[in-house]
């Protein structure tokens, strides 16, 4: 348990950051789910629109420290390839 004033403050800050980061992760996952659903439905226009909406959210996840840069790059690459394949078909 936190004993010093500094450790108590860090514990409070960590709780707040946890809540903020949890909300950010949830928001990012929602955008990713919308892309996945658009791909599953087979609607290329919706998939492209959902992907365009998800890109800045993923980038924001990097800058806010919620996601790692390479994780986002991998997700974007895979989603883009799937949307592109859907548009070509």
mmCIF file as gemmi writes it, N, C-alpha and C atoms, coordinates in Angstrom:
data_model
loop_
_atom_site.group_PDB
_atom_site.id
_atom_site.type_symbol
_atom_site.label_atom_id
_atom_site.label_alt_id
_atom_site.label_comp_id
_atom_site.label_asym_id
_atom_site.label_entity_id
_atom_site.label_seq_id
_atom_site.pdbx_PDB_ins_code
_atom_site.Cartn_x
_atom_site.Cartn_y
_atom_site.Cartn_z
_atom_site.occupancy
_atom_site.B_iso_or_equiv
_atom_site.pdbx_formal_charge
_atom_site.auth_seq_id
_atom_site.auth_asym_id
_atom_site.pdbx_PDB_model_num
ATOM 1 N N . UNK Axp A 1 ? 0.843 -1.185 0 1 0 ? 1 A 1
ATOM 2 C CA . UNK Axp A 1 ? 0 0 0 1 0 ? 1 A 1
ATOM 3 C C . UNK Axp A 1 ? 0.884 1.242 0 1 0 ? 1 A 1
ATOM 4 N N . UNK Axp A 2 ? 0.373 2.319 -0.584 1 0 ? 2 A 1
ATOM 5 C CA . UNK Axp A 2 ? 1.134 3.567 -0.661 1 0 ? 2 A 1
ATOM 6 C C . UNK Axp A 2 ? 1.277 4.168 0.733 1 0 ? 2 A 1
ATOM 7 N N . UNK Axp A 3 ? 2.503 4.518 1.088 1 0 ? 3 A 1
ATOM 8 C CA . UNK Axp A 3 ? 2.755 5.069 2.413 1 0 ? 3 A 1
ATOM 9 C C . UNK Axp A 3 ? 3.142 6.538 2.374 1 0 ? 3 A 1
ATOM 10 N N . UNK Axp A 4 ? 4.012 6.904 1.462 1 0 ? 4 A 1
ATOM 11 C CA . UNK Axp A 4 ? 4.469 8.291 1.415 1 0 ? 4 A 1
ATOM 12 C C . UNK Axp A 4 ? 3.466 9.143 0.632 1 0 ? 4 A 1
ATOM 13 N N . UNK Axp A 5 ? 3.589 10.441 0.82 1 0 ? 5 A 1
ATOM 14 C CA . UNK Axp A 5 ? 2.697 11.362 0.106 1 0 ? 5 A 1
ATOM 15 C C . UNK Axp A 5 ? 2.89 11.218 -1.394 1 0 ? 5 A 1
ATOM 16 N N . UNK Axp A 6 ? 4.127 11.04 -1.801 1 0 ? 6 A 1
ATOM 17 C CA . UNK Axp A 6 ? 4.431 10.891 -3.233 1 0 ? 6 A 1
ATOM 18 C C . UNK Axp A 6 ? 3.784 9.632 -3.804 1 0 ? 6 A 1
ATOM 19 N N . UNK Axp A 7 ? 3.892 8.524 -3.08 1 0 ? 7 A 1
ATOM 20 C CA . UNK Axp A 7 ? 3.325 7.27 -3.585 1 0 ? 7 A 1
ATOM 21 C C . UNK Axp A 7 ? 1.804 7.308 -3.585 1 0 ? 7 A 1
ATOM 22 N N . UNK Axp A 8 ? 1.222 8.03 -2.63 1 0 ? 8 A 1
ATOM 23 C CA . UNK Axp A 8 ? -0.242 8.171 -2.613 1 0 ? 8 A 1
ATOM 24 C C . UNK Axp A 8 ? -0.718 8.989 -3.811 1 0 ? 8 A 1
ATOM 25 N N . UNK Axp A 9 ? 0.021 10.055 -4.109 1 0 ? 9 A 1
ATOM 26 C CA . UNK Axp A 9 ? -0.334 10.874 -5.271 1 0 ? 9 A 1
ATOM 27 C C . UNK Axp A 9 ? -0.184 10.063 -6.554 1 0 ? 9 A 1
ATOM 28 N N . UNK Axp A 10 ? 0.904 9.298 -6.675 1 0 ? 10 A 1
ATOM 29 C CA . UNK Axp A 10 ? 1.103 8.467 -7.868 1 0 ? 10 A 1
ATOM 30 C C . UNK Axp A 10 ? -0.04 7.468 -8.006 1 0 ? 10 A 1
ATOM 31 N N . UNK Axp A 11 ? -0.492 6.902 -6.913 1 0 ? 11 A 1
ATOM 32 C CA . UNK Axp A 11 ? -1.598 5.947 -6.959 1 0 ? 11 A 1
ATOM 33 C C . UNK Axp A 11 ? -2.868 6.615 -7.476 1 0 ? 11 A 1
ATOM 34 N N . UNK Axp A 12 ? -3.134 7.861 -7.023 1 0 ? 12 A 1
ATOM 35 C CA . UNK Axp A 12 ? -4.297 8.602 -7.505 1 0 ? 12 A 1
ATOM 36 C C . UNK Axp A 12 ? -4.17 8.893 -8.997 1 0 ? 12 A 1
ATOM 37 N N . UNK Axp A 13 ? -2.984 9.331 -9.405 1 0 ? 13 A 1
ATOM 38 C CA . UNK Axp A 13 ? -2.763 9.653 -10.814 1 0 ? 13 A 1
ATOM 39 C C . UNK Axp A 13 ? -2.92 8.409 -11.677 1 0 ? 13 A 1
ATOM 40 N N . UNK Axp A 14 ? -2.399 7.284 -11.193 1 0 ? 14 A 1
ATOM 41 C CA . UNK Axp A 14 ? -2.486 6.035 -11.958 1 0 ? 14 A 1
ATOM 42 C C . UNK Axp A 14 ? -3.934 5.614 -12.16 1 0 ? 14 A 1
ATOM 43 N N . UNK Axp A 15 ? -4.755 5.796 -11.145 1 0 ? 15 A 1
ATOM 44 C CA . UNK Axp A 15 ? -6.173 5.458 -11.28 1 0 ? 15 A 1
ATOM 45 C C . UNK Axp A 15 ? -6.839 6.317 -12.348 1 0 ? 15 A 1
ATOM 46 N N . UNK Axp A 16 ? -6.543 7.622 -12.335 1 0 ? 16 A 1
ATOM 47 C CA . UNK Axp A 16 ? -7.129 8.516 -13.331 1 0 ? 16 A 1
ATOM 48 C C . UNK Axp A 16 ? -6.651 8.164 -14.732 1 0 ? 16 A 1
ATOM 49 N N . UNK Axp A 17 ? -5.357 7.918 -14.893 1 0 ? 17 A 1
ATOM 50 C CA . UNK Axp A 17 ? -4.807 7.579 -16.2 1 0 ? 17 A 1
ATOM 51 C C . UNK Axp A 17 ? -5.395 6.259 -16.701 1 0 ? 17 A 1
ATOM 52 N N . UNK Axp A 18 ? -5.599 5.315 -15.779 1 0 ? 18 A 1
ATOM 53 C CA . UNK Axp A 18 ? -6.175 4.026 -16.143 1 0 ? 18 A 1
ATOM 54 C C . UNK Axp A 18 ? -7.564 4.227 -16.753 1 0 ? 18 A 1
ATOM 55 N N . UNK Axp A 19 ? -8.381 5.062 -16.115 1 0 ? 19 A 1
ATOM 56 C CA . UNK Axp A 19 ? -9.733 5.308 -16.616 1 0 ? 19 A 1
ATOM 57 C C . UNK Axp A 19 ? -9.703 5.986 -17.982 1 0 ? 19 A 1
ATOM 58 N N . UNK Axp A 20 ? -8.826 6.987 -18.143 1 0 ? 20 A 1
ATOM 59 C CA . UNK Axp A 20 ? -8.724 7.705 -19.412 1 0 ? 20 A 1
ATOM 60 C C . UNK Axp A 20 ? -8.253 6.761 -20.513 1 0 ? 20 A 1
ATOM 61 N N . UNK Axp A 21 ? -7.214 5.985 -20.218 1 0 ? 21 A 1
ATOM 62 C CA . UNK Axp A 21 ? -6.67 5.075 -21.224 1 0 ? 21 A 1
ATOM 63 C C . UNK Axp A 21 ? -7.659 3.972 -21.575 1 0 ? 21 A 1
ATOM 64 N N . UNK Axp A 22 ? -8.424 3.526 -20.578 1 0 ? 22 A 1
ATOM 65 C CA . UNK Axp A 22 ? -9.445 2.505 -20.822 1 0 ? 22 A 1
ATOM 66 C C . UNK Axp A 22 ? -10.49 3.031 -21.799 1 0 ? 22 A 1
ATOM 67 N N . UNK Axp A 23 ? -10.912 4.288 -21.606 1 0 ? 23 A 1
ATOM 68 C CA . UNK Axp A 23 ? -11.887 4.894 -22.505 1 0 ? 23 A 1
ATOM 69 C C . UNK Axp A 23 ? -11.304 5.045 -23.909 1 0 ? 23 A 1
ATOM 70 N N . UNK Axp A 24 ? -10.036 5.424 -24.001 1 0 ? 24 A 1
ATOM 71 C CA . UNK Axp A 24 ? -9.4 5.571 -25.312 1 0 ? 24 A 1
ATOM 72 C C . UNK Axp A 24 ? -9.321 4.237 -26.045 1 0 ? 24 A 1
ATOM 73 N N . UNK Axp A 25 ? -8.904 3.198 -25.331 1 0 ? 25 A 1
ATOM 74 C CA . UNK Axp A 25 ? -8.826 1.863 -25.938 1 0 ? 25 A 1
ATOM 75 C C . UNK Axp A 25 ? -10.194 1.4 -26.412 1 0 ? 25 A 1
ATOM 76 N N . UNK Axp A 26 ? -11.208 1.649 -25.603 1 0 ? 26 A 1
ATOM 77 C CA . UNK Axp A 26 ? -12.571 1.258 -25.955 1 0 ? 26 A 1
ATOM 78 C C . UNK Axp A 26 ? -13.023 1.976 -27.22 1 0 ? 26 A 1
ATOM 79 N N . UNK Axp A 27 ? -12.723 3.273 -27.301 1 0 ? 27 A 1
ATOM 80 C CA . UNK Axp A 27 ? -13.1 4.065 -28.478 1 0 ? 27 A 1
ATOM 81 C C . UNK Axp A 27 ? -12.408 3.526 -29.727 1 0 ? 27 A 1
ATOM 82 N N . UNK Axp A 28 ? -11.138 3.202 -29.616 1 0 ? 28 A 1
ATOM 83 C CA . UNK Axp A 28 ? -10.384 2.665 -30.752 1 0 ? 28 A 1
ATOM 84 C C . UNK Axp A 28 ? -10.975 1.329 -31.189 1 0 ? 28 A 1
ATOM 85 N N . UNK Axp A 29 ? -11.286 0.481 -30.214 1 0 ? 29 A 1
ATOM 86 C CA . UNK Axp A 29 ? -11.862 -0.829 -30.538 1 0 ? 29 A 1
ATOM 87 C C . UNK Axp A 29 ? -13.211 -0.688 -31.227 1 0 ? 29 A 1
ATOM 88 N N . UNK Axp A 30 ? -13.979 0.316 -30.833 1 0 ? 30 A 1
ATOM 89 C CA . UNK Axp A 30 ? -15.275 0.555 -31.471 1 0 ? 30 A 1
ATOM 90 C C . UNK Axp A 30 ? -15.081 0.889 -32.948 1 0 ? 30 A 1
ATOM 91 N N . UNK Axp A 31 ? -14.116 1.765 -33.241 1 0 ? 31 A 1
ATOM 92 C CA . UNK Axp A 31 ? -13.84 2.12 -34.631 1 0 ? 31 A 1
ATOM 93 C C . UNK Axp A 31 ? -13.362 0.904 -35.416 1 0 ? 31 A 1
ATOM 94 N N . UNK Axp A 32 ? -12.52 0.076 -34.796 1 0 ? 32 A 1
ATOM 95 C CA . UNK Axp A 32 ? -12.033 -1.131 -35.472 1 0 ? 32 A 1
ATOM 96 C C . UNK Axp A 32 ? -13.18 -2.105 -35.72 1 0 ? 32 A 1
ATOM 97 N N . UNK Axp A 33 ? -14.093 -2.215 -34.749 1 0 ? 33 A 1
ATOM 98 C CA . UNK Axp A 33 ? -15.232 -3.116 -34.914 1 0 ? 33 A 1
ATOM 99 C C . UNK Axp A 33 ? -16.116 -2.662 -36.072 1 0 ? 33 A 1
ATOM 100 N N . UNK Axp A 34 ? -16.279 -1.35 -36.236 1 0 ? 34 A 1
ATOM 101 C CA . UNK Axp A 34 ? -17.087 -0.836 -37.339 1 0 ? 34 A 1
ATOM 102 C C . UNK Axp A 34 ? -16.458 -1.197 -38.688 1 0 ? 34 A 1
ATOM 103 N N . UNK Axp A 35 ? -15.132 -1.143 -38.756 1 0 ? 35 A 1
ATOM 104 C CA . UNK Axp A 35 ? -14.445 -1.542 -39.995 1 0 ? 35 A 1
ATOM 105 C C . UNK Axp A 35 ? -14.663 -3.03 -40.237 1 0 ? 35 A 1
ATOM 106 N N . UNK Axp A 36 ? -14.495 -3.838 -39.201 1 0 ? 36 A 1
ATOM 107 C CA . UNK Axp A 36 ? -14.684 -5.286 -39.335 1 0 ? 36 A 1
ATOM 108 C C . UNK Axp A 36 ? -16.107 -5.615 -39.791 1 0 ? 36 A 1
ATOM 109 N N . UNK Axp A 37 ? -17.095 -4.938 -39.224 1 0 ? 37 A 1
ATOM 110 C CA . UNK Axp A 37 ? -18.484 -5.198 -39.592 1 0 ? 37 A 1
ATOM 111 C C . UNK Axp A 37 ? -18.754 -4.79 -41.033 1 0 ? 37 A 1
ATOM 112 N N . UNK Axp A 38 ? -18.154 -3.676 -41.472 1 0 ? 38 A 1
ATOM 113 C CA . UNK Axp A 38 ? -18.334 -3.239 -42.855 1 0 ? 38 A 1
ATOM 114 C C . UNK Axp A 38 ? -17.706 -4.233 -43.82 1 0 ? 38 A 1
ATOM 115 N N . UNK Axp A 39 ? -16.553 -4.77 -43.453 1 0 ? 39 A 1
ATOM 116 C CA . UNK Axp A 39 ? -15.894 -5.779 -44.3 1 0 ? 39 A 1
ATOM 117 C C . UNK Axp A 39 ? -16.756 -7.038 -44.351 1 0 ? 39 A 1
ATOM 118 N N . UNK Axp A 40 ? -17.268 -7.44 -43.198 1 0 ? 40 A 1
ATOM 119 C CA . UNK Axp A 40 ? -18.081 -8.657 -43.137 1 0 ? 40 A 1
ATOM 120 C C . UNK Axp A 40 ? -19.367 -8.507 -43.942 1 0 ? 40 A 1
ATOM 121 N N . UNK Axp A 41 ? -19.926 -7.309 -43.973 1 0 ? 41 A 1
ATOM 122 C CA . UNK Axp A 41 ? -21.163 -7.096 -44.721 1 0 ? 41 A 1
ATOM 123 C C . UNK Axp A 41 ? -20.918 -7.104 -46.232 1 0 ? 41 A 1
ATOM 124 N N . UNK Axp A 42 ? -19.669 -6.882 -46.63 1 0 ? 42 A 1
ATOM 125 C CA . UNK Axp A 42 ? -19.341 -6.898 -48.048 1 0 ? 42 A 1
ATOM 126 C C . UNK Axp A 42 ? -19.561 -5.573 -48.747 1 0 ? 42 A 1
ATOM 127 N N . UNK Axp A 43 ? -19.868 -4.53 -47.994 1 0 ? 43 A 1
ATOM 128 C CA . UNK Axp A 43 ? -20.103 -3.213 -48.57 1 0 ? 43 A 1
ATOM 129 C C . UNK Axp A 43 ? -18.783 -2.447 -48.636 1 0 ? 43 A 1
ATOM 130 N N . UNK Axp A 44 ? -18.246 -2.288 -49.844 1 0 ? 44 A 1
ATOM 131 C CA . UNK Axp A 44 ? -16.932 -1.675 -50.012 1 0 ? 44 A 1
ATOM 132 C C . UNK Axp A 44 ? -16.934 -0.2 -49.618 1 0 ? 44 A 1
ATOM 133 N N . UNK Axp A 45 ? -18.01 0.526 -49.959 1 0 ? 45 A 1
ATOM 134 C CA . UNK Axp A 45 ? -18.052 1.954 -49.634 1 0 ? 45 A 1
ATOM 135 C C . UNK Axp A 45 ? -18.06 2.186 -48.129 1 0 ? 45 A 1
ATOM 136 N N . UNK Axp A 46 ? -18.869 1.404 -47.42 1 0 ? 46 A 1
ATOM 137 C CA . UNK Axp A 46 ? -18.908 1.534 -45.963 1 0 ? 46 A 1
ATOM 138 C C . UNK Axp A 46 ? -17.57 1.155 -45.345 1 0 ? 46 A 1
ATOM 139 N N . UNK Axp A 47 ? -16.928 0.133 -45.893 1 0 ? 47 A 1
ATOM 140 C CA . UNK Axp A 47 ? -15.645 -0.314 -45.362 1 0 ? 47 A 1
ATOM 141 C C . UNK Axp A 47 ? -14.585 0.77 -45.533 1 0 ? 47 A 1
ATOM 142 N N . UNK Axp A 48 ? -14.566 1.406 -46.698 1 0 ? 48 A 1
ATOM 143 C CA . UNK Axp A 48 ? -13.593 2.473 -46.948 1 0 ? 48 A 1
ATOM 144 C C . UNK Axp A 48 ? -13.855 3.645 -46.005 1 0 ? 48 A 1
ATOM 145 N N . UNK Axp A 49 ? -15.12 4.006 -45.842 1 0 ? 49 A 1
ATOM 146 C CA . UNK Axp A 49 ? -15.465 5.121 -44.948 1 0 ? 49 A 1
ATOM 147 C C . UNK Axp A 49 ? -15.094 4.802 -43.499 1 0 ? 49 A 1
ATOM 148 N N . UNK Axp A 50 ? -15.369 3.578 -43.071 1 0 ? 50 A 1
ATOM 149 C CA . UNK Axp A 50 ? -15.048 3.18 -41.7 1 0 ? 50 A 1
ATOM 150 C C . UNK Axp A 50 ? -13.535 3.157 -41.476 1 0 ? 50 A 1
ATOM 151 N N . UNK Axp A 51 ? -12.803 2.707 -42.49 1 0 ? 51 A 1
ATOM 152 C CA . UNK Axp A 51 ? -11.339 2.672 -42.377 1 0 ? 51 A 1
ATOM 153 C C . UNK Axp A 51 ? -10.779 4.087 -42.282 1 0 ? 51 A 1
ATOM 154 N N . UNK Axp A 52 ? -11.306 4.998 -43.1 1 0 ? 52 A 1
ATOM 155 C CA . UNK Axp A 52 ? -10.851 6.395 -43.052 1 0 ? 52 A 1
ATOM 156 C C . UNK Axp A 52 ? -11.145 7.019 -41.692 1 0 ? 52 A 1
ATOM 157 N N . UNK Axp A 53 ? -12.263 6.643 -41.092 1 0 ? 53 A 1
ATOM 158 C CA . UNK Axp A 53 ? -12.611 7.183 -39.773 1 0 ? 53 A 1
ATOM 159 C C . UNK Axp A 53 ? -11.723 6.574 -38.685 1 0 ? 53 A 1
ATOM 160 N N . UNK Axp A 54 ? -11.306 5.328 -38.875 1 0 ? 54 A 1
ATOM 161 C CA . UNK Axp A 54 ? -10.509 4.633 -37.861 1 0 ? 54 A 1
ATOM 162 C C . UNK Axp A 54 ? -9.044 5.066 -37.866 1 0 ? 54 A 1
ATOM 163 N N . UNK Axp A 55 ? -8.537 5.483 -39.02 1 0 ? 55 A 1
ATOM 164 C CA . UNK Axp A 55 ? -7.115 5.827 -39.114 1 0 ? 55 A 1
ATOM 165 C C . UNK Axp A 55 ? -6.685 6.903 -38.119 1 0 ? 55 A 1
ATOM 166 N N . UNK Axp A 56 ? -7.372 8.047 -38.038 1 0 ? 56 A 1
ATOM 167 C CA . UNK Axp A 56 ? -6.921 9.042 -37.058 1 0 ? 56 A 1
ATOM 168 C C . UNK Axp A 56 ? -7.068 8.584 -35.615 1 0 ? 56 A 1
ATOM 169 N N . UNK Axp A 57 ? -8.058 7.744 -35.353 1 0 ? 57 A 1
ATOM 170 C CA . UNK Axp A 57 ? -8.213 7.227 -33.986 1 0 ? 57 A 1
ATOM 171 C C . UNK Axp A 57 ? -7.035 6.343 -33.61 1 0 ? 57 A 1
ATOM 172 N N . UNK Axp A 58 ? -6.608 5.502 -34.538 1 0 ? 58 A 1
ATOM 173 C CA . UNK Axp A 58 ? -5.452 4.653 -34.27 1 0 ? 58 A 1
ATOM 174 C C . UNK Axp A 58 ? -4.196 5.5 -34.08 1 0 ? 58 A 1
ATOM 175 N N . UNK Axp A 59 ? -4.028 6.506 -34.922 1 0 ? 59 A 1
ATOM 176 C CA . UNK Axp A 59 ? -2.861 7.391 -34.8 1 0 ? 59 A 1
ATOM 177 C C . UNK Axp A 59 ? -2.879 8.114 -33.454 1 0 ? 59 A 1
ATOM 178 N N . UNK Axp A 60 ? -4.07 8.504 -33.015 1 0 ? 60 A 1
ATOM 179 C CA . UNK Axp A 60 ? -4.193 9.173 -31.714 1 0 ? 60 A 1
ATOM 180 C C . UNK Axp A 60 ? -3.816 8.214 -30.59 1 0 ? 60 A 1
ATOM 181 N N . UNK Axp A 61 ? -4.111 6.936 -30.783 1 0 ? 61 A 1
ATOM 182 C CA . UNK Axp A 61 ? -3.724 5.944 -29.781 1 0 ? 61 A 1
ATOM 183 C C . UNK Axp A 61 ? -2.22 5.856 -29.618 1 0 ? 61 A 1
ATOM 184 N N . UNK Axp A 62 ? -1.492 6.073 -30.71 1 0 ? 62 A 1
ATOM 185 C CA . UNK Axp A 62 ? -0.025 6.072 -30.638 1 0 ? 62 A 1
ATOM 186 C C . UNK Axp A 62 ? 0.452 7.276 -29.84 1 0 ? 62 A 1
ATOM 187 N N . UNK Axp A 63 ? -0.04 8.46 -30.218 1 0 ? 63 A 1
ATOM 188 C CA . UNK Axp A 63 ? 0.455 9.686 -29.583 1 0 ? 63 A 1
ATOM 189 C C . UNK Axp A 63 ? 0.1 9.747 -28.104 1 0 ? 63 A 1
ATOM 190 N N . UNK Axp A 64 ? -1.018 9.134 -27.729 1 0 ? 64 A 1
ATOM 191 C CA . UNK Axp A 64 ? -1.435 9.154 -26.326 1 0 ? 64 A 1
ATOM 192 C C . UNK Axp A 64 ? -0.797 8.025 -25.523 1 0 ? 64 A 1
ATOM 193 N N . UNK Axp A 65 ? -0.066 7.147 -26.195 1 0 ? 65 A 1
ATOM 194 C CA . UNK Axp A 65 ? 0.645 6.092 -25.494 1 0 ? 65 A 1
ATOM 195 C C . UNK Axp A 65 ? -0.202 4.895 -25.139 1 0 ? 65 A 1
ATOM 196 N N . UNK Axp A 66 ? -1.368 4.762 -25.77 1 0 ? 66 A 1
ATOM 197 C CA . UNK Axp A 66 ? -2.246 3.631 -25.471 1 0 ? 66 A 1
ATOM 198 C C . UNK Axp A 66 ? -1.836 2.406 -26.288 1 0 ? 66 A 1
ATOM 199 N N . UNK Axp A 67 ? -1.38 2.644 -27.512 1 0 ? 67 A 1
ATOM 200 C CA . UNK Axp A 67 ? -0.969 1.563 -28.399 1 0 ? 67 A 1
ATOM 201 C C . UNK Axp A 67 ? 0.455 1.792 -28.892 1 0 ? 67 A 1
ATOM 202 N N . UNK Axp A 68 ? 1.123 0.702 -29.203 1 0 ? 68 A 1
ATOM 203 C CA . UNK Axp A 68 ? 2.477 0.791 -29.74 1 0 ? 68 A 1
ATOM 204 C C . UNK Axp A 68 ? 2.416 1.1 -31.235 1 0 ? 68 A 1
ATOM 205 N N . UNK Axp A 69 ? 3.417 1.817 -31.695 1 0 ? 69 A 1
ATOM 206 C CA . UNK Axp A 69 ? 3.468 2.26 -33.089 1 0 ? 69 A 1
ATOM 207 C C . UNK Axp A 69 ? 3.386 1.08 -34.062 1 0 ? 69 A 1
ATOM 208 N N . UNK Axp A 70 ? 4.143 0.035 -33.805 1 0 ? 70 A 1
ATOM 209 C CA . UNK Axp A 70 ? 4.158 -1.104 -34.726 1 0 ? 70 A 1
ATOM 210 C C . UNK Axp A 70 ? 2.845 -1.883 -34.683 1 0 ? 70 A 1
ATOM 211 N N . UNK Axp A 71 ? 2.188 -1.896 -33.539 1 0 ? 71 A 1
ATOM 212 C CA . UNK Axp A 71 ? 0.889 -2.559 -33.43 1 0 ? 71 A 1
ATOM 213 C C . UNK Axp A 71 ? -0.116 -1.87 -34.343 1 0 ? 71 A 1
ATOM 214 N N . UNK Axp A 72 ? -0.131 -0.55 -34.304 1 0 ? 72 A 1
ATOM 215 C CA . UNK Axp A 72 ? -1.053 0.213 -35.135 1 0 ? 72 A 1
ATOM 216 C C . UNK Axp A 72 ? -0.7 0.041 -36.604 1 0 ? 72 A 1
ATOM 217 N N . UNK Axp A 73 ? 0.595 0.051 -36.921 1 0 ? 73 A 1
ATOM 218 C CA . UNK Axp A 73 ? 1.017 -0.132 -38.308 1 0 ? 73 A 1
ATOM 219 C C . UNK Axp A 73 ? 0.545 -1.484 -38.833 1 0 ? 73 A 1
ATOM 220 N N . UNK Axp A 74 ? 0.673 -2.52 -38.011 1 0 ? 74 A 1
ATOM 221 C CA . UNK Axp A 74 ? 0.242 -3.862 -38.411 1 0 ? 74 A 1
ATOM 222 C C . UNK Axp A 74 ? -1.271 -3.92 -38.618 1 0 ? 74 A 1
ATOM 223 N N . UNK Axp A 75 ? -2.016 -3.345 -37.679 1 0 ? 75 A 1
ATOM 224 C CA . UNK Axp A 75 ? -3.479 -3.35 -37.797 1 0 ? 75 A 1
ATOM 225 C C . UNK Axp A 75 ? -3.933 -2.591 -39.035 1 0 ? 75 A 1
ATOM 226 N N . UNK Axp A 76 ? -3.34 -1.415 -39.26 1 0 ? 76 A 1
ATOM 227 C CA . UNK Axp A 76 ? -3.714 -0.598 -40.419 1 0 ? 76 A 1
ATOM 228 C C . UNK Axp A 76 ? -3.388 -1.327 -41.717 1 0 ? 76 A 1
ATOM 229 N N . UNK Axp A 77 ? -2.241 -1.962 -41.766 1 0 ? 77 A 1
ATOM 230 C CA . UNK Axp A 77 ? -1.836 -2.675 -42.972 1 0 ? 77 A 1
ATOM 231 C C . UNK Axp A 77 ? -2.809 -3.812 -43.288 1 0 ? 77 A 1
ATOM 232 N N . UNK Axp A 78 ? -3.149 -4.581 -42.278 1 0 ? 78 A 1
ATOM 233 C CA . UNK Axp A 78 ? -4.042 -5.723 -42.49 1 0 ? 78 A 1
ATOM 234 C C . UNK Axp A 78 ? -5.455 -5.279 -42.855 1 0 ? 78 A 1
ATOM 235 N N . UNK Axp A 79 ? -5.946 -4.247 -42.174 1 0 ? 79 A 1
ATOM 236 C CA . UNK Axp A 79 ? -7.279 -3.747 -42.49 1 0 ? 79 A 1
ATOM 237 C C . UNK Axp A 79 ? -7.321 -3.148 -43.892 1 0 ? 79 A 1
ATOM 238 N N . UNK Axp A 80 ? -6.292 -2.386 -44.247 1 0 ? 80 A 1
ATOM 239 C CA . UNK Axp A 80 ? -6.239 -1.766 -45.569 1 0 ? 80 A 1
ATOM 240 C C . UNK Axp A 80 ? -6.229 -2.828 -46.662 1 0 ? 80 A 1
ATOM 241 N N . UNK Axp A 81 ? -5.473 -3.877 -46.454 1 0 ? 81 A 1
ATOM 242 C CA . UNK Axp A 81 ? -5.402 -4.955 -47.443 1 0 ? 81 A 1
ATOM 243 C C . UNK Axp A 81 ? -6.765 -5.616 -47.607 1 0 ? 81 A 1
ATOM 244 N N . UNK Axp A 82 ? -7.468 -5.83 -46.496 1 0 ? 82 A 1
ATOM 245 C CA . UNK Axp A 82 ? -8.785 -6.474 -46.573 1 0 ? 82 A 1
ATOM 246 C C . UNK Axp A 82 ? -9.812 -5.574 -47.255 1 0 ? 82 A 1
ATOM 247 N N . UNK Axp A 83 ? -9.753 -4.274 -46.954 1 0 ? 83 A 1
ATOM 248 C CA . UNK Axp A 83 ? -10.683 -3.34 -47.595 1 0 ? 83 A 1
ATOM 249 C C . UNK Axp A 83 ? -10.371 -3.24 -49.077 1 0 ? 83 A 1
ATOM 250 N N . UNK Axp A 84 ? -9.086 -3.212 -49.416 1 0 ? 84 A 1
ATOM 251 C CA . UNK Axp A 84 ? -8.685 -3.135 -50.815 1 0 ? 84 A 1
ATOM 252 C C . UNK Axp A 84 ? -9.148 -4.373 -51.579 1 0 ? 84 A 1
ATOM 253 N N . UNK Axp A 85 ? -9.009 -5.553 -50.968 1 0 ? 85 A 1
ATOM 254 C CA . UNK Axp A 85 ? -9.451 -6.787 -51.598 1 0 ? 85 A 1
ATOM 255 C C . UNK Axp A 85 ? -10.968 -6.774 -51.797 1 0 ? 85 A 1
ATOM 256 N N . UNK Axp A 86 ? -11.679 -6.197 -50.828 1 0 ? 86 A 1
ATOM 257 C CA . UNK Axp A 86 ? -13.128 -6.116 -50.913 1 0 ? 86 A 1
ATOM 258 C C . UNK Axp A 86 ? -13.542 -5.171 -52.057 1 0 ? 86 A 1
ATOM 259 N N . UNK Axp A 87 ? -12.812 -4.075 -52.197 1 0 ? 87 A 1
ATOM 260 C CA . UNK Axp A 87 ? -13.123 -3.102 -53.254 1 0 ? 87 A 1
ATOM 261 C C . UNK Axp A 87 ? -12.822 -3.673 -54.628 1 0 ? 87 A 1
ATOM 262 N N . UNK Axp A 88 ? -11.768 -4.491 -54.718 1 0 ? 88 A 1
ATOM 263 C CA . UNK Axp A 88 ? -11.375 -5.06 -56.01 1 0 ? 88 A 1
ATOM 264 C C . UNK Axp A 88 ? -12.353 -6.147 -56.467 1 0 ? 88 A 1
ATOM 265 N N . UNK Axp A 89 ? -12.946 -6.813 -55.497 1 0 ? 89 A 1
ATOM 266 C CA . UNK Axp A 89 ? -13.825 -7.938 -55.84 1 0 ? 89 A 1
ATOM 267 C C . UNK Axp A 89 ? -15.179 -7.513 -56.344 1 0 ? 89 A 1
